[in-house]
Amino acid sequence: MAAKASTLGAAATFAIDIGGTHVKAAVLDKKGALMHPEVRVDTPHPATPDAILNEISGLAEQLPAFDRISAGFPGYVKRDVVHTAPNLGTESWSGTNLAAALTKRFGKPARVLNDADVQGLGVVDGKGLELVLTLGTGIGSSFFLNGRLLPHLELGQHPLAHDLTYDLYLGDAARREKGRDKWNRRLEKSLKVVETFVNYDTLYLGGGNANRIDFKLPENVKIAANVNGITGGIHLWDKGLEDLFSDPS
């Protein structure tokens, strides 16, 4: 699929947030503002690369023209290549250069990071050690030190309690099985563990289940708007992040 050309020069960014429940997208202007309301579709099952790319193509048809692509992916991503996809299917995704696949599909340069990394780029303020946790189908995470991304933290896959990973203990399946009250008790307990483990200055909680929190959060814990998983995509093209991506040639 050849994408339409934008009239804004190399400024309009097609920003994609791939999740275990939804695939969301918008086009951002040169300042990172939405040029059109976000569009979304249910994540297909099975969520193979071809199936996801087809859904992304359908979203692109609903949006303005763009010049480049940023995507957040729920797994371990290094230099645009997916290595794990715990909630989509690692077997079908491992080794996929998603940026190359997007470029082939749309004819535009693309960059891909972990989805929590992208959300973090949209919310952190660059002061001290900042941690982002996304509470969705699974648990995503990212670290920033004085505004600089420290990539590849996969806290969601770390054991937390009773041989359960953060994903299994706090993910959406656990919330639905245990109910809101017990899920909140689990989350409150887990945040104390994270605070001891990380000693962060600020923690940001994002993802679709962040709005289900019903206990009082400490002053240095903030709720991050889900739209940051989209708007953070503008920062994948910031100067200084080039070493995180493969050579576009």
Secondary structure by P-SEA (a helix, b strand, c coil): cbbbbbcccccccbbbbbcccbbbbbbbcccccccccbbbbcccccccaaaaaaaaaaaaaacccccbbbbbbcccccccccccccccccccccccaaaaaaaaacccccccccaaaaaaaaccccccbbbbbbbccbbbbbbbcccccccccccccccccccccccccccaaaaaaacaaaaaaaaaaaaaaaaaaccccbbbbbccccccccccccccbbbbbcccccccccccccccccccccccc
